[in-house]
Amino acid sequence: MNEKNTAVSYWRLRQLIGVFGILLAFLSILTGLLGGADNPPHWWSSISATYYSNAAPVMVGLLVCVGMFLTTYDAYDTVDAVVSTVSGISSVCIAFFPCRLEALEGSRVGVFHLPVSVSQPIHSIAAVTFFLLLACMSIFLFTRTGGNVTDRKKIRNTIYLICGWTIIAALSADGILAALYANNVLGNGKGKYAFEYTAWGISLEAVMLIAFGVSWLTKGGLIKPDMQSAENHL
């Protein structure tokens, strides 16, 4: 493979990561809707909870693909490599260690058939790590430059910052709302499962995934590439 083909493959890998992130936000929901009455109650409460619906193959497949791509991503330096690798491993852990769902409390779940009480904290740590690292990529790594900052690069940096801070804001809102519902500040006394009765979780996760996808599509040269980079995609 010559240098130009290698460059094209590199750009396309970035774009695929972005596409899979956005697809995860939509296909896991749309596919789950096809399951109808066969799905457990509140399977739609989060993207993670679609694991328990007929959307499980889509959700798990896309998460593993994103994880593999991030793990094998040809990073610029050690920091970039560590961040992308850890985020990739976190993505796979999200798929392999399912979240808690009220209807399946007490069950054994996931690839390792663990009690859901054990799987849940691993899932939560992996999910927070995944989104925080994606935000850090957008805010701190994608905005770096090794040369002249073109007008298009300035626009891309603005997109990266918007995407990164959107992830931070949505992740913070998700955590705050989950805590408020779990402590009966909201939710009419339904306790730790009250958040499952709302669409906040799945909505905020979809926002984070779309922001992640847009950031990587921009990094992949699909949005406002420099002219020389755009020619390399041809």
VEXKELO-351902 format. One record per residue (C-alpha): x, y, z; residue in three letters; residue number from 1. Coordinates in Angstrom, 1 decimal. Layout:
px | py | pz | r | k
X | Y | Z | ala | NUM
...
***
This chain:
px | py | pz | r | k
0.0 | 0.0 | 0.0 | met | 1
1.5 | 3.3 | -1.1 | asn | 2
1.7 | 6.5 | 1.1 | glu | 3
-1.4 | 8.0 | -0.4 | lys | 4
-3.6 | 4.9 | 0.1 | asn | 5
-2.3 | 4.6 | 3.7 | thr | 6
-3.4 | 8.2 | 4.3 | ala | 7
-6.8 | 7.6 | 2.8 | val | 8
-7.3 | 4.5 | 4.9 | ser | 9
-6.3 | 6.5 | 8.0 | tyr | 10
-8.9 | 9.2 | 7.3 | trp | 11
-11.6 | 6.6 | 6.5 | arg | 12
-10.9 | 4.9 | 9.8 | leu | 13
-11.6 | 8.1 | 11.7 | arg | 14
-14.7 | 8.6 | 9.7 | gln | 15
-15.9 | 5.1 | 10.5 | leu | 16
-15.4 | 5.7 | 14.2 | ile | 17
-17.6 | 8.8 | 13.9 | gly | 18
-20.3 | 7.0 | 11.8 | val | 19
-20.5 | 4.1 | 14.3 | phe | 20
-20.8 | 6.5 | 17.2 | gly | 21
-23.8 | 8.2 | 15.5 | ile | 22
-25.3 | 4.9 | 14.4 | leu | 23
-25.2 | 3.6 | 18.0 | leu | 24
-27.3 | 6.6 | 19.1 | ala | 25
-30.0 | 5.8 | 16.6 | phe | 26
-30.0 | 2.1 | 15.6 | leu | 27
-30.0 | 0.8 | 19.1 | ser | 28
-33.2 | 2.7 | 19.7 | ile | 29
-34.9 | 2.1 | 16.3 | leu | 30
-34.0 | -1.6 | 16.4 | thr | 31
-35.3 | -1.9 | 19.9 | gly | 32
-38.6 | -0.5 | 18.9 | leu | 33
-39.1 | -3.5 | 16.6 | leu | 34
-39.2 | -5.8 | 19.6 | gly | 35
-42.4 | -4.4 | 21.0 | gly | 36
-43.9 | -6.4 | 23.8 | ala | 37
-41.0 | -8.9 | 23.8 | asp | 38
-38.7 | -6.4 | 25.4 | asn | 39
-38.5 | -6.0 | 29.2 | pro | 40
-40.0 | -2.8 | 30.8 | pro | 41
-37.9 | 0.3 | 30.4 | his | 42
-35.4 | -1.2 | 27.9 | trp | 43
-35.5 | 2.3 | 26.4 | trp | 44
-34.3 | 4.1 | 29.6 | ser | 45
-30.7 | 4.3 | 28.2 | ser | 46
-28.6 | 3.2 | 25.3 | ile | 47
-27.0 | 0.7 | 27.6 | ser | 48
-30.4 | -0.8 | 28.6 | ala | 49
-31.1 | -1.6 | 24.9 | thr | 50
-28.8 | -4.5 | 25.6 | tyr | 51
-31.8 | -6.3 | 27.1 | tyr | 52
-33.9 | -5.7 | 24.0 | ser | 53
-33.8 | -7.2 | 20.5 | asn | 54
-31.3 | -4.4 | 19.7 | ala | 55
-28.6 | -6.2 | 21.8 | ala | 56
-26.6 | -7.5 | 18.7 | pro | 57
-26.6 | -4.0 | 17.2 | val | 58
-25.7 | -2.3 | 20.4 | met | 59
-22.9 | -4.7 | 21.3 | val | 60
-21.6 | -5.0 | 17.7 | gly | 61
-21.3 | -1.2 | 17.3 | leu | 62
-19.6 | -0.8 | 20.7 | leu | 63
-17.1 | -3.5 | 20.0 | val | 64
-16.4 | -2.1 | 16.6 | cys | 65
-15.8 | 1.4 | 18.1 | val | 66
-13.6 | -0.2 | 20.8 | gly | 67
-11.5 | -2.1 | 18.3 | met | 68
-11.0 | 0.9 | 16.0 | phe | 69
-10.1 | 3.2 | 18.9 | leu | 70
-7.7 | 0.6 | 20.3 | thr | 71
-5.9 | 0.1 | 16.9 | thr | 72
-6.0 | 3.8 | 16.1 | tyr | 73
-2.6 | 5.0 | 14.8 | asp | 74
-2.0 | 7.8 | 17.4 | ala | 75
0.3 | 10.8 | 17.0 | tyr | 76
2.1 | 10.3 | 20.3 | asp | 77
2.1 | 8.4 | 23.6 | thr | 78
-0.7 | 10.5 | 25.2 | val | 79
-2.9 | 10.2 | 22.1 | asp | 80
-2.2 | 6.4 | 22.1 | ala | 81
-3.0 | 5.9 | 25.8 | val | 82
-6.2 | 7.9 | 25.6 | val | 83
-7.5 | 6.2 | 22.5 | ser | 84
-6.6 | 2.7 | 23.8 | thr | 85
-8.2 | 3.2 | 27.2 | val | 86
-11.3 | 4.6 | 25.6 | ser | 87
-11.5 | 1.7 | 23.2 | gly | 88
-11.1 | -0.8 | 26.1 | ile | 89
-13.9 | 1.1 | 28.0 | ser | 90
-16.2 | 0.8 | 25.0 | ser | 91
-15.8 | -3.0 | 24.9 | val | 92
-16.3 | -3.1 | 28.7 | cys | 93
-19.6 | -1.2 | 28.3 | ile | 94
-20.8 | -4.0 | 26.0 | ala | 95
-19.4 | -6.9 | 28.0 | phe | 96
-20.7 | -5.7 | 31.4 | phe | 97
-24.3 | -4.7 | 31.1 | pro | 98
-26.1 | -2.1 | 33.2 | cys | 99
-28.7 | -2.8 | 35.8 | arg | 100
-32.4 | -2.9 | 34.9 | leu | 101
-35.2 | -3.2 | 37.4 | glu | 102
-37.0 | -5.9 | 35.6 | ala | 103
-33.9 | -8.1 | 35.7 | leu | 104
-32.6 | -7.3 | 39.2 | glu | 105
-30.9 | -10.4 | 40.7 | gly | 106
-30.1 | -11.9 | 37.3 | ser | 107
-26.7 | -12.9 | 35.9 | arg | 108
-25.8 | -11.0 | 32.8 | val | 109
-23.2 | -10.3 | 30.2 | gly | 110
-20.4 | -12.3 | 28.6 | val | 111
-19.1 | -13.4 | 31.9 | phe | 112
-22.6 | -14.2 | 33.4 | his | 113
-22.0 | -12.0 | 36.4 | leu | 114
-24.6 | -10.9 | 39.0 | pro | 115
-26.0 | -7.7 | 37.8 | val | 116
-25.0 | -6.1 | 41.1 | ser | 117
-21.4 | -6.8 | 40.1 | val | 118
-21.8 | -5.9 | 36.4 | ser | 119
-23.4 | -2.5 | 37.0 | gln | 120
-20.5 | -0.7 | 38.7 | pro | 121
-18.0 | -2.0 | 36.1 | ile | 122
-20.4 | -0.8 | 33.4 | his | 123
-20.8 | 2.6 | 35.0 | ser | 124
-17.0 | 3.1 | 35.5 | ile | 125
-16.4 | 2.1 | 31.9 | ala | 126
-19.1 | 4.4 | 30.5 | ala | 127
-17.9 | 7.4 | 32.5 | val | 128
-14.3 | 6.7 | 31.4 | thr | 129
-15.4 | 6.3 | 27.8 | phe | 130
-17.2 | 9.6 | 27.5 | phe | 131
-14.7 | 11.6 | 29.6 | leu | 132
-11.9 | 10.4 | 27.4 | leu | 133
-13.8 | 11.2 | 24.2 | leu | 134
-14.4 | 14.7 | 25.6 | ala | 135
-10.7 | 15.1 | 26.3 | cys | 136
-9.8 | 14.0 | 22.8 | met | 137
-12.1 | 16.6 | 21.3 | ser | 138
-11.1 | 19.4 | 23.7 | ile | 139
-7.4 | 18.8 | 24.2 | phe | 140
-6.0 | 16.5 | 21.5 | leu | 141
-7.9 | 17.2 | 18.3 | phe | 142
-7.4 | 21.0 | 18.8 | thr | 143
-3.6 | 20.7 | 18.7 | arg | 144
-1.7 | 21.8 | 15.7 | thr | 145
1.9 | 21.3 | 14.5 | gly | 146
2.0 | 24.2 | 12.1 | gly | 147
0.1 | 27.1 | 10.6 | asn | 148
-3.5 | 27.4 | 11.9 | val | 149
-5.7 | 27.8 | 8.9 | thr | 150
-9.1 | 29.3 | 8.9 | asp | 151
-10.5 | 25.9 | 8.3 | arg | 152
-8.5 | 24.5 | 11.3 | lys | 153
-10.0 | 27.3 | 13.5 | lys | 154
-13.5 | 26.2 | 12.4 | ile | 155
-12.6 | 22.5 | 13.1 | arg | 156
-11.3 | 23.5 | 16.5 | asn | 157
-14.5 | 25.3 | 17.3 | thr | 158
-16.4 | 22.1 | 16.3 | ile | 159
-14.1 | 20.0 | 18.5 | tyr | 160
-14.6 | 22.3 | 21.5 | leu | 161
-18.4 | 22.3 | 21.1 | ile | 162
-18.5 | 18.5 | 20.8 | cys | 163
-16.2 | 18.0 | 23.8 | gly | 164
-18.0 | 20.4 | 26.1 | trp | 165
-21.4 | 19.0 | 24.9 | thr | 166
-20.3 | 15.6 | 26.1 | ile | 167
-19.1 | 17.0 | 29.4 | ile | 168
-22.4 | 18.9 | 29.9 | ala | 169
-24.6 | 15.9 | 29.0 | ala | 170
-22.6 | 13.5 | 31.1 | leu | 171
-22.8 | 15.9 | 34.1 | ser | 172
-26.5 | 16.3 | 33.6 | ala | 173
-27.0 | 12.5 | 33.4 | asp | 174
-25.1 | 12.0 | 36.7 | gly | 175
-26.9 | 14.8 | 38.5 | ile | 176
-30.4 | 13.6 | 37.4 | leu | 177
-29.6 | 10.0 | 38.2 | ala | 178
-28.5 | 11.0 | 41.7 | ala | 179
-31.6 | 13.2 | 42.2 | leu | 180
-33.9 | 10.4 | 41.2 | tyr | 181
-32.1 | 7.8 | 43.3 | ala | 182
-32.3 | 10.0 | 46.4 | asn | 183
-36.1 | 10.7 | 45.8 | asn | 184
-35.5 | 14.4 | 45.2 | val | 185
-37.2 | 13.7 | 41.9 | leu | 186
-39.3 | 10.7 | 40.9 | gly | 187
-42.2 | 10.7 | 43.4 | asn | 188
-40.5 | 8.3 | 45.8 | gly | 189
-39.8 | 5.5 | 43.3 | lys | 190
-36.2 | 5.1 | 44.6 | gly | 191
-33.1 | 4.0 | 42.7 | lys | 192
-35.0 | 2.8 | 39.7 | tyr | 193
-36.9 | 6.1 | 39.2 | ala | 194
-34.5 | 7.3 | 36.5 | phe | 195
-35.5 | 4.3 | 34.4 | glu | 196
-39.1 | 5.7 | 34.1 | tyr | 197
-37.8 | 8.8 | 32.2 | thr | 198
-36.3 | 9.4 | 28.8 | ala | 199
-33.5 | 11.6 | 30.2 | trp | 200
-30.9 | 8.9 | 30.2 | gly | 201
-31.3 | 7.7 | 26.6 | ile | 202
-31.7 | 11.3 | 25.4 | ser | 203
-28.5 | 12.5 | 27.1 | leu | 204
-26.5 | 9.4 | 26.0 | glu | 205
-27.7 | 10.0 | 22.4 | ala | 206
-26.5 | 13.6 | 22.6 | val | 207
-23.1 | 12.4 | 23.8 | met | 208
-22.8 | 9.8 | 21.1 | leu | 209
-23.8 | 12.3 | 18.3 | ile | 210
-21.2 | 14.8 | 19.6 | ala | 211
-18.6 | 12.0 | 19.7 | phe | 212
-19.5 | 11.1 | 16.1 | gly | 213
-19.4 | 14.6 | 14.8 | val | 214
-16.0 | 15.2 | 16.4 | ser | 215
-14.5 | 12.1 | 14.7 | trp | 216
-16.2 | 12.9 | 11.4 | leu | 217
-14.5 | 16.3 | 11.5 | thr | 218
-11.2 | 14.7 | 12.5 | lys | 219
-11.7 | 12.4 | 9.5 | gly | 220
-11.8 | 15.3 | 7.1 | gly | 221
-15.5 | 15.1 | 6.3 | leu | 222
-16.2 | 18.5 | 7.8 | ile | 223
-14.2 | 21.5 | 6.8 | lys | 224
-10.9 | 19.8 | 5.8 | pro | 225
-7.9 | 21.8 | 4.7 | asp | 226
-7.7 | 21.7 | 0.9 | met | 227
-4.6 | 19.5 | 0.8 | gln | 228
-6.3 | 17.0 | 3.1 | ser | 229
-9.4 | 17.1 | 1.0 | ala | 230
-7.4 | 16.1 | -2.0 | glu | 231
-5.9 | 13.1 | -0.2 | asn | 232
-9.4 | 11.7 | 0.2 | his | 233
-10.0 | 11.4 | -3.5 | leu | 234
***
